[in-house]
Amino acid sequence: MKKPIYLLALLMSLLMFSQTSAAWTISDNIRIDSKVLNYALQYRVYTPPNMKKSDKLPTIYLADGQWYISSGNMVKILNREIKSGNIKPVIAVFVDNRNPDNLSENRRNQQFFCNPDYVSFYQKELLPTIDSNYPTSTDRKDRVIQGLSFGGYNAACFGLMAHQQFGGISMQSPANSKMLKALQVKFKASEKLPIKLFLSFGNIGDNQIEGRKFKTVLHDKGYEMLYKEVDFGHSWENWGPLLDDSLRHFFAPGE
């Protein structure tokens, strides 16, 4: 019987804070047994160089986290952007959407579509676990959630459903045209929410027509937003080169 406590994460944090490390680290997969979802998930945590126990660092949570590591080279980008001073030191939580006991089972279709249980998992289980084991800021303005494709739609859902916890919403090519139309309706009907936005699309078969309409809805609502459109399709050729833009939008020094 698996214990619903997170001994591995706790042990890692104790080892991490035994001394200040001059190097960045990324953890192995850490398992979390969710009572809300009634199944286990896994995630990896990037920590910046020179992190101290007394820090209050901003945090970015990445849906499809395993892809941001393997295809997006995001660890390398985080290192470069922090070292160059383009962004503040930040902790990144790469949340894997797959069943940790069967990696061929991808759960994104049941997690990412404004699923209230998935949102509740973050609010009640994942955020408290991260905040208790790493030197994070608990200010909502210092938390960002980011995703691509269906994960981008998930980020939009968190903007609507979890803005009490997340002040930054980063959406790369969110979903498809039908879902973008739904987002237009939901954000237009909603009061202006206390969130800062990043939104991007490719302009080759990336649902950019509805994406531009969504951008207009957000602009007309008065959201603080960085919008990017690039000459690629629904692929990492589009998403990868925009990762530094997103990071700088949310974590620029002095912000």
DANORDA-V388817 format. One record per residue. N is the residue number from 0. RES is the residue in one small letter. SS is DSSP state (A for helix, B for strand, O for the rest). OMEGA is omega in radians with two decimals (NA if undefined). Layout:
# DANORDA-V388817
n=N res=RES ss=SS omega=OMEGA
n=N res=RES ss=SS omega=OMEGA
This chain:
# DANORDA-V388817
n=0 res=m ss=O omega=-3.11
n=1 res=k ss=O omega=3.10
n=2 res=k ss=O omega=-3.10
n=3 res=p ss=O omega=3.07
n=4 res=i ss=O omega=-2.89
n=5 res=y ss=O omega=-3.04
n=6 res=l ss=A omega=-3.12
n=7 res=l ss=A omega=3.13
n=8 res=a ss=A omega=3.14
n=9 res=l ss=A omega=3.13
n=10 res=l ss=A omega=3.13
n=11 res=m ss=A omega=-3.11
n=12 res=s ss=A omega=3.12
n=13 res=l ss=A omega=3.10
n=14 res=l ss=A omega=-3.10
n=15 res=m ss=A omega=-3.02
n=16 res=f ss=O omega=3.09
n=17 res=s ss=O omega=3.02
n=18 res=q ss=O omega=3.10
n=19 res=t ss=O omega=-3.13
n=20 res=s ss=O omega=3.11
n=21 res=a ss=O omega=-3.08
n=22 res=a ss=O omega=3.00
n=23 res=w ss=O omega=3.04
n=24 res=t ss=B omega=2.89
n=25 res=i ss=B omega=-3.05
n=26 res=s ss=O omega=2.86
n=27 res=d ss=O omega=3.08
n=28 res=n ss=O omega=3.09
n=29 res=i ss=B omega=-3.09
n=30 res=r ss=B omega=3.03
n=31 res=i ss=B omega=-3.13
n=32 res=d ss=B omega=-3.01
n=33 res=s ss=B omega=2.99
n=34 res=k ss=O omega=-3.13
n=35 res=v ss=O omega=-3.10
n=36 res=l ss=O omega=-3.13
n=37 res=n ss=O omega=2.99
n=38 res=y ss=B omega=-3.10
n=39 res=a ss=B omega=3.01
n=40 res=l ss=B omega=3.04
n=41 res=q ss=B omega=-3.14
n=42 res=y ss=B omega=3.04
n=43 res=r ss=B omega=-3.07
n=44 res=v ss=B omega=3.00
n=45 res=y ss=B omega=3.05
n=46 res=t ss=B omega=-3.03
n=47 res=p ss=O omega=3.09
n=48 res=p ss=O omega=3.08
n=49 res=n ss=O omega=3.10
n=50 res=m ss=O omega=3.13
n=51 res=k ss=O omega=3.14
n=52 res=k ss=O omega=-3.09
n=53 res=s ss=O omega=-3.12
n=54 res=d ss=O omega=2.99
n=55 res=k ss=O omega=-2.95
n=56 res=l ss=B omega=3.01
n=57 res=p ss=B omega=-3.06
n=58 res=t ss=B omega=2.99
n=59 res=i ss=B omega=3.10
n=60 res=y ss=B omega=-3.06
n=61 res=l ss=B omega=2.97
n=62 res=a ss=O omega=-2.97
n=63 res=d ss=O omega=-3.02
n=64 res=g ss=A omega=-3.13
n=65 res=q ss=A omega=3.12
n=66 res=w ss=A omega=3.09
n=67 res=y ss=A omega=3.08
n=68 res=i ss=A omega=-2.98
n=69 res=s ss=A omega=-3.08
n=70 res=s ss=O omega=-3.09
n=71 res=g ss=O omega=-3.12
n=72 res=n ss=O omega=-2.99
n=73 res=m ss=A omega=3.09
n=74 res=v ss=A omega=3.10
n=75 res=k ss=A omega=-3.13
n=76 res=i ss=A omega=3.08
n=77 res=l ss=A omega=3.13
n=78 res=n ss=A omega=-3.09
n=79 res=r ss=A omega=-3.08
n=80 res=e ss=A omega=3.08
n=81 res=i ss=A omega=-3.11
n=82 res=k ss=A omega=-3.11
n=83 res=s ss=O omega=-3.12
n=84 res=g ss=O omega=3.12
n=85 res=n ss=O omega=3.08
n=86 res=i ss=O omega=3.02
n=87 res=k ss=O omega=2.97
n=88 res=p ss=O omega=-3.05
n=89 res=v ss=B omega=3.01
n=90 res=i ss=B omega=3.12
n=91 res=a ss=B omega=3.13
n=92 res=v ss=B omega=-3.09
n=93 res=f ss=B omega=-3.05
n=94 res=v ss=B omega=-3.12
n=95 res=d ss=B omega=-3.13
n=96 res=n ss=O omega=-3.05
n=97 res=r ss=B omega=3.01
n=98 res=n ss=B omega=-3.09
n=99 res=p ss=O omega=3.12
n=100 res=d ss=O omega=3.12
n=101 res=n ss=B omega=-2.99
n=102 res=l ss=B omega=3.07
n=103 res=s ss=B omega=3.11
n=104 res=e ss=B omega=-3.12
n=105 res=n ss=B omega=-3.03
n=106 res=r ss=O omega=-3.00
n=107 res=r ss=A omega=-3.12
n=108 res=n ss=A omega=3.10
n=109 res=q ss=A omega=-3.09
n=110 res=q ss=A omega=-2.79
n=111 res=f ss=O omega=-2.99
n=112 res=f ss=O omega=-3.13
n=113 res=c ss=O omega=3.12
n=114 res=n ss=O omega=-3.07
n=115 res=p ss=A omega=3.11
n=116 res=d ss=A omega=3.12
n=117 res=y ss=A omega=3.06
n=118 res=v ss=A omega=-3.14
n=119 res=s ss=A omega=3.06
n=120 res=f ss=A omega=3.08
n=121 res=y ss=A omega=-3.03
n=122 res=q ss=A omega=-2.99
n=123 res=k ss=A omega=-3.01
n=124 res=e ss=A omega=-3.02
n=125 res=l ss=A omega=-3.14
n=126 res=l ss=A omega=3.10
n=127 res=p ss=A omega=3.13
n=128 res=t ss=A omega=3.14
n=129 res=i ss=A omega=-3.07
n=130 res=d ss=A omega=3.13
n=131 res=s ss=A omega=-3.06
n=132 res=n ss=A omega=3.13
n=133 res=y ss=O omega=-3.09
n=134 res=p ss=O omega=-3.08
n=135 res=t ss=B omega=2.89
n=136 res=s ss=O omega=3.09
n=137 res=t ss=O omega=3.05
n=138 res=d ss=O omega=-3.10
n=139 res=r ss=A omega=-3.14
n=140 res=k ss=A omega=-3.13
n=141 res=d ss=A omega=3.09
n=142 res=r ss=B omega=3.11
n=143 res=v ss=B omega=2.96
n=144 res=i ss=B omega=-3.05
n=145 res=q ss=B omega=3.07
n=146 res=g ss=B omega=3.13
n=147 res=l ss=B omega=-3.12
n=148 res=s ss=O omega=3.09
n=149 res=f ss=A omega=3.06
n=150 res=g ss=A omega=3.04
n=151 res=g ss=A omega=3.04
n=152 res=y ss=A omega=3.09
n=153 res=n ss=A omega=3.10
n=154 res=a ss=A omega=3.09
n=155 res=a ss=A omega=3.09
n=156 res=c ss=A omega=3.10
n=157 res=f ss=A omega=3.05
n=158 res=g ss=A omega=-3.14
n=159 res=l ss=A omega=-2.92
n=160 res=m ss=A omega=-3.05
n=161 res=a ss=O omega=3.13
n=162 res=h ss=O omega=3.03
n=163 res=q ss=O omega=-3.13
n=164 res=q ss=O omega=-3.05
n=165 res=f ss=O omega=3.10
n=166 res=g ss=O omega=-3.13
n=167 res=g ss=B omega=-3.11
n=168 res=i ss=B omega=-3.08
n=169 res=s ss=B omega=-3.00
n=170 res=m ss=B omega=3.07
n=171 res=q ss=B omega=3.12
n=172 res=s ss=O omega=-3.03
n=173 res=p ss=O omega=2.90
n=174 res=a ss=O omega=-3.08
n=175 res=n ss=O omega=-3.04
n=176 res=s ss=A omega=-3.14
n=177 res=k ss=A omega=-3.13
n=178 res=m ss=A omega=3.08
n=179 res=l ss=A omega=3.05
n=180 res=k ss=A omega=3.11
n=181 res=a ss=A omega=3.11
n=182 res=l ss=A omega=3.10
n=183 res=q ss=A omega=-3.12
n=184 res=v ss=A omega=-3.07
n=185 res=k ss=A omega=-3.12
n=186 res=f ss=A omega=3.10
n=187 res=k ss=A omega=-3.12
n=188 res=a ss=A omega=-3.09
n=189 res=s ss=O omega=2.93
n=190 res=e ss=O omega=3.09
n=191 res=k ss=O omega=-3.06
n=192 res=l ss=O omega=-3.09
n=193 res=p ss=O omega=-3.09
n=194 res=i ss=O omega=3.05
n=195 res=k ss=B omega=-2.93
n=196 res=l ss=B omega=2.87
n=197 res=f ss=B omega=-3.11
n=198 res=l ss=B omega=-3.13
n=199 res=s ss=B omega=3.07
n=200 res=f ss=B omega=2.84
n=201 res=g ss=B omega=3.13
n=202 res=n ss=O omega=3.07
n=203 res=i ss=O omega=3.09
n=204 res=g ss=O omega=-3.09
n=205 res=d ss=O omega=3.12
n=206 res=n ss=O omega=-3.01
n=207 res=q ss=A omega=-3.14
n=208 res=i ss=A omega=3.08
n=209 res=e ss=A omega=3.09
n=210 res=g ss=A omega=3.10
n=211 res=r ss=A omega=3.09
n=212 res=k ss=A omega=3.09
n=213 res=f ss=A omega=3.09
n=214 res=k ss=A omega=-3.13
n=215 res=t ss=A omega=3.10
n=216 res=v ss=A omega=-3.13
n=217 res=l ss=A omega=3.11
n=218 res=h ss=A omega=-3.12
n=219 res=d ss=A omega=3.08
n=220 res=k ss=A omega=3.11
n=221 res=g ss=O omega=-3.14
n=222 res=y ss=O omega=2.93
n=223 res=e ss=B omega=-2.97
n=224 res=m ss=B omega=2.94
n=225 res=l ss=B omega=-3.13
n=226 res=y ss=B omega=3.11
n=227 res=k ss=B omega=3.04
n=228 res=e ss=B omega=-3.02
n=229 res=v ss=B omega=-3.03
n=230 res=d ss=O omega=3.09
n=231 res=f ss=O omega=-3.12
n=232 res=g ss=O omega=-3.08
n=233 res=h ss=O omega=-2.99
n=234 res=s ss=O omega=3.12
n=235 res=w ss=A omega=3.01
n=236 res=e ss=A omega=3.06
n=237 res=n ss=A omega=-2.94
n=238 res=w ss=A omega=-3.03
n=239 res=g ss=A omega=-3.10
n=240 res=p ss=A omega=-3.13
n=241 res=l ss=A omega=-3.11
n=242 res=l ss=A omega=3.11
n=243 res=d ss=A omega=3.09
n=244 res=d ss=A omega=3.13
n=245 res=s ss=A omega=-3.14
n=246 res=l ss=A omega=-3.13
n=247 res=r ss=A omega=3.12
n=248 res=h ss=A omega=-3.06
n=249 res=f ss=A omega=-2.96
n=250 res=f ss=A omega=3.12
n=251 res=a ss=O omega=3.10
n=252 res=p ss=O omega=3.13
n=253 res=g ss=O omega=3.12
n=254 res=e ss=O omega=NA
